[in-house]
């Protein structure tokens, strides 16, 4: 029997095989062919260190509250409890950025917000860097949007620029430090995009999920740039900064001053969230609050420093072998050029078969990612050191 309903034809525009699903399939085949192989995974950007003690203590306390009638909580507010929104506002305040709590909308992660925010926009032209994190492109393709890829390269430092763009009313996706390349905008580079958005009546959707890894004098937030509050939405997450990949908590900042067609964008987002989102569990929000308060932040940044050391190990091996790369400094990602002219999937298979190390083929992030490869710093120090030794021998 075949149903007589219609499906969303736009899904046919999306690659049939999701990048990380294909990686998992090949890794499984490798493990089955040689069960004794010690496969080290430096591919998917999942963290390996546990939540900070301050976070788990806050969550344990919240669990006990949920077990008592007088402190039990049911549905959470769609936009986040006030205590969490205030903590996020305070987080920005530490960097000298004024983001009122009322403009912060807590969610279950940056990936979800990046995909869901498409709901509030109409048929606009979409500008997306190439290579790019798949959710930006795929969510817009699924919605039938007109997408234009902005090519980047070694020559541009894998950072897009607005040079040569014409037209108006775009939605522009930017991520800094970037995924997959780890490249970070300078203030001047980011200012050029804010100026472009202001000049053309465009909106920037800025993903700052990796801001905790910034060590150089580059922006942590788009709101460090003058004029951004009139043309930029910022999406951030605790996944990498506090190890919330499985716990799930992030946020979206929509300044109340941003309007399109006379309608404040935040009103549309509030309506969307109230209709389609049930909020984040109270226990998780208490953990997120703790991660953003001084002691939790200090403990979480110890984990970030641990991952930074892993990134430095990978970068050191590539320098010794004379391999071009970006990232590692302000990012947990190392974006390397594939050796010997190999394609990214050819190098993936070689690295998996010969060294039992898993990375991510650049082709999975777009046409301009072909010939490059992403390695992550989220493994254990011991596993990363062993993987680096295997990689260096292979190179």
N, C-alpha and C positions, 0 to 999 in steps of 0.2 A: 504494500500500500504506500502511495506517495501523497502527502498532504497537498491541499490546493490553496495554501496560503502563500503570501509573498514574503521574502526575506529581504534584508538590507543588502542591496547589490553593491554598496560601497565596500563591503568586507572583501570583495574580490580584488580591490585595489591594494590590499595589504598582503605582504609576503605570507605565503601559506605556512611556512615553518618559522616559528618564533625563534630568534637567535639562540636563546639559552636552552630551549627545548632540544634544538639540534646538537648543541654541545653536550647536553646530558646523554643523548642517544649514543654519540660517538664514545664518550667516556665509559658508558656502560658496556659497550662492545669490547673496548680495550680491557676492561677489568675482567670480563668473562673469558677473554682469550688467554689471559695470564693472571690468574687469581693471586699469584704471589707478588705481583708488581705493587710497589708502594706508590700510588698515584698522589701527587701533590697538586692541590687545586688553587691556582692563582688566577681564576677566571671570573666567575660571578662575584660581584662586590659585596659579599656577606661578611659581617664581622665575626670574630671568633672569641673575643674576650667577653667576660660576663658583665652584666650591669654593675654600675658602681654601688658600693655598700649603702650610700645615702639614698639611692634610688630604691633598692630592694627593701630597706627599712621603712621607707615611706609607703611602699606598696603593701608590705605586711601589715602596717598599721591600718591602712585603708581597707584591707580584707577583713580585719577584725571589726572595723566599723560597720562593714556590710553585713556582719553576722549579728548585729544588735538592732532591735526594733527602733530604738531612739536615734540611731545614726545611719540607718539603712538609706540608700539612695536608689531611685528607680531610673527612669529615662534621664540621660544627661542633656543639658542644653545643647542645641544643634551647633552652636558656635563656640562651645567650650565654657567650662566653669570660669567665673570671674577670677578665681585665684590663679588659674593657669594663664589666662590672657594677661593678667598683671605681671606674672613672672616672665612671659615672653617679651612684654614691653620693657621690663627691667633689663633683660638680656640685651636688647638693642641699646638701652641707655648706657651700658658699660662701654659701648663703642662711640658714645657721644651722639647717638641717633635718636631723635624723638619720634617714636611710633606709638600713638595712643592705643590703649588696650581695646577700645571700641572698634578699631580698624583691623583687629587681629581675629582670624577665624580658625580655630583649632580643627584638626582633621586627623585621619588615620594614616597620613603620610604624603610626601611630596609627589610620588608617582600617581596617587589617586587624584590629587588636586590638579596636576598637570593634565590628566586625562579628562577630569570632570568639568574643568572650567570652560571647555569647548562648548558646553551646553548653553552658556549665556550669550554666545555670540552668533551673529548671522553670517551671511555669505561674504566674508572678508577675504582678501588675499592674505595668505599666511607665509611668512618668511622664516625658514628654519635652516640653521647651519648644517653643513655636511663636512665631516661625519657628525653624528648626533645620537643622543640617547633615544632609542626607538619610540618611546611613548609620545613624544612631541609629534612626530610624523604620523604614526599609526592612528592615534586618536583623531587627528584631523582628517585623515583619509576615510576612516570609518564614518565620519560625519559628513562626508561629501564636500569637504572644503577644497578650495583652489590653493595648492601648495607650491611654493618656489623654494628650491634648495640654494643656499648660499655657499659656493665652494670655498674651501680653505685648503691650505697646503703648508709644507715646510716653510715656504717663502713668507707666508703670512703668520707664521707661528701657530697655525691651526686656530686662528681667531678670525671671525667674520668682520667685515667692515661695511658701512653703508655706502661706500664710494660707488658712484655710478648708478645708484638706484633712483628710479623715477616713480611717479605715482604717489598716491596718498591712501590713508585709511588702512594701513596694514596692521596685522598682529605679528609681532616679532618675538621669537623664542631665543633667549640667551641663557647660558649657564656658565657660571664662573665661580671658582675653578671648574673647568669643564669636564664633563663625562662624554666621551671616553678619553679625551686627549690630556686632561690635567692642566691645560693652558689657562692662564688667568688674565683677565683684562687689566691694563693699567687704568688709572683714573682718566687719562686723556682718551684712551680707547673706548671706555664706557661712556664718557661724556659725548663722544661723537654719535653714539646711538641715541642717547637722551635728546640731543639736539635734533637729530633726524626725526625722532618721534614727535617732538614739539612742532617741528616745521611742517610735518606731513599729516598731523592729526592721527598718528599711529599709537598703538599700545604695545608696550614691552611686557612680556611675561618672563620674569627673571628668576631663575632657579639658583638659589644659594645654598643648596644642600651640603656643600663641602666647605663652607666658610670656616669651620673650626680648624681646617688644615692650613690656613693661610699663615705664612711666616714672613713674607716680604711685604713691602709697602704697596699693597694692592687692595682694592675695595673688598670688604666683607659683605656689603649690602649695596644695592643700587641706590638706596636713599642717602648714601654719602655724596651722591652727585646732585648738584643744583638742578632743580627743575624736574627731578624724577617723580616727585609726589603728584605731578600733574599728568603723568603718562606711563607709570610703571606699577605693575602688580608684582609682589615678591612672594615666592613659594619657598619654604624651608622645611627642614626635617631634623628629627633627633636620631635618625637611623644610623648615621655614621659618626656623629659627634658624641652620642651617648649610648650607642649600641642597641638602638630600638628597632632593628630590622624585623624582629619577630614580635616585639611589643607594640609597635605601630603608634606613632604620634608625630604629627607635623603641623604646619600652619600656613595660612595664606594671608598676606597683608594686602588690603584694598583700601587705599586712602579715600576718604569720603569726598574729597575734592574732585575725583576723576568722574567725568560724565561723558556720555555718548548719546547724541540725539536728545539732549536735555535730561536723560535718565542717569542717575548715579549708578555706577557699576556695582557698588556694594549692595544696593537694594536687590539687584538681580541675583547676586550670589547668595544673599540671605534667603531669598525665595527658593532658589534651587536647593540649597542645603536643607531648609525646613521641609521640603517635599521629598527629597531622596536620601537623606542622611539622618541616622539616628543618634549621632554623637559618639564620642569616645567613652569607654567605660570609666567610671569614677576612679577605680583603682589605678588604671593607666595614667589618668590625668594627674593623680597625686605623685606618681613616679616621675612624670614629665616635669612637674613643678620642681621636684627635688633636684632633677638633673640640671635645672636652670638656675637654682639658687647657688650661692657661692661655694659651699662645700661639695655639693654634687657636681658642679661645673669643674672644680679643681680635680676631683677624682676622675671624672670622665676625660679630662684633658690629659691625664696620665696615660690613659688608653690610647688617645690620639697620638701622643708622643711615641708610644710603643710602635704604632703602625708607621709613623714617620721614619723610624729607624729601619723598618723593613723596606720601605720605599728607597731609602738611601742605599741599602745593600744591593737592591736590584739595579739602581742607577749606577752604582760603582762598577758592577760587572759589565754593563753596557759601555761605560766610558773606557774601561780597559780593553774592550774588544773593538772600540772605535765605531760603535753603532749609534746612529742618530736616535734621539728620543726627546719627548717633551714630558712635562709633569714631574712627579716625584718631590718637588720642592714645596709647592702649595697644595698638593693633592695626594691622595692615596693611590692614584693611578699612574702607571708608567706606560707611555705610548711610544712604542719602538718601531723602527723600520725593519721590515722582514729582511733577513740576510739573503745573499746570493740571488736576488731577483725573484724570490718565491712569492706566490700569491699568499694572502693571509690564511686561507684554508689549507694550503699546502704546508705552510709553516706550522699551523695548528696540528696537523697530522704528524709531521716530523717530530715536533716537540713531544707530543703524546706518545708516539711509538718508540722513539729513541731515548727519551729522558723521563717519560711518565710524569710530565708536568702539563697542567691544563692552563691555557690562557684563553683570550677571546679574540677571534679574527676580526680585523678592522672592517672587512667587507660587510659585516653584520650591522655596522653603524652608518652605512651609506657608501655611495660610489667613491667618494674621496678618501674613504678608509681603506680601500684596497691597497695591499702592499704594506700595511701597518698592522700592529698587534698590540692588544692591551693586556698588561699584567697588573694585578692588584696587590696591595700591601696588607691585606686583611688576614693573612694566614698567621700561624704561630711563628715566633722568631726562629725556632728550631727548623720547622718545615720550610720557611722562607730561605734560611741559610742553605739548607740542603738543595732546594730547588735552584737557587742561584748558582751553586756549584755545578749542578747538572747542565744548566743553561750555558754557563761559561764554557764548559767542555764542548758542548754542541756547536757553539759559535766559533 
